[in-house]
Amino acid sequence: MVPDKPKVLVIARMAGAASALAPVARILIDDDFATPVVVGFEHAEPVFREHELPLWAFENSERMPEIVDQIYENEQPKLVLTGTSAKPKLDLALWSHARANNIPTVAVLDHWMNYSERFADEQGSYRSAPDAIAVMDEVAYREMAASGCPTERLVVTGQPAFDEFTNLTPEREQQLRHLSLRELGVDEGEMLLVFASDPRAGRSLQLFLDAAQKSSMRLPNRLQVIVKLHPLETALVNDVVRRNRSFSVRALRHFPQLKLIAAADLVVGMDSVLLLEAALMGKRAISVQPSGAKPSRFLNHLHYLIERTQDIKECEELIVGSLNEEKSAGQRRRELALAAGFDGKAGRRVGKLLYDRLGIAPAVAEAHRNKV
């Protein structure tokens, strides 16, 4: 127990940011070296609740500056930990406000895209960016530096949201699978395909469903398809979901991703990070790229874990092959992920970064380092 534990303000607006920050907040609580004050706006709120964190929740992020100002006054935090978003106006204001009050800032990057859009101001400068930015790997480090970010602000930690997928034991995965299948109403004999949707994935979803229709004629078991909606999708894909097929198709907005992937026999999408999370658990992950679509740097970087296709026939063959593959293939994917640096310790590294910035006593810091 640390006397007079410092408070860490943990703030996110987007679901991906909250997924990256929630494991770190849980580590702070478990270590008992610092007290996280968790604040969730908009899409971040349900993610923080899934992690059972004590939470200040607000729907309207436009009021974030005045709300955070009141929280500063009430809580007197010693450090501010944030996520990021592709519309950083409010994030920049938050970081600048903290700096004006001599409060150190740390941000956790959660994806390999839109680097400057997340941190640079309208002039393209990083002068208002956080004091430290935790990035996923050396690729993100180099690309952030190339975008103009000062390298002294960058720290390679890994992405904490991926830790629970990497650390899940086969026994625990089987328990989650059986539980999730019951909760989702999927029979043990059925095959569950999950499509990770996003606002740009309409054509990908259509291609995938057409391929799944053809695949269903070649498989001995009945298929079920669940379309996992992205938080930013404002309309259900009703015209696609309701179309008559030989299998059930339904859309879900809120369901824990760890449980959903554990239940799935195959995970498909376009550019969703859910594809990587599936691969980290050893599941086969397929990115369906419609004709003319340009693959993201995210997919190019992780090509060894996530397969890609643009062709309906090839997609059909991948679906059939995925549902007939041996368990050893999943273990090989886990080993590839581990070799690439997805070692399940990212949250601990971010925690160490926070403790160092807070100036935690050497004995306490050493005890923490022994866990990494």
KAKAJO-V228431 format. One record per helix or strand of 2 or more residues. SS is the DSSP state (2 for helix, 1 for strand). FROM is the first residue (numbers start at 1). LEN is the number of residues. Records with the same first field share a line. If there is no record, write none. Layout:
# KAKAJO-V228431
SS = FROM-LEN, FROM-LEN
This chain:
# KAKAJO-V228431
1 = 6-7, 34-8, 55-4, 79-4, 104-5, 132-4, 154-3, 191-6, 223-6, 248-5, 266-4, 285-4, 307-3
2 = 15-17, 44-7, 61-15, 89-12, 115-5, 138-9, 151-3, 160-8, 170-15, 202-15, 238-4, 257-7, 274-7, 297-5, 312-12, 327-13, 346-13, 362-8
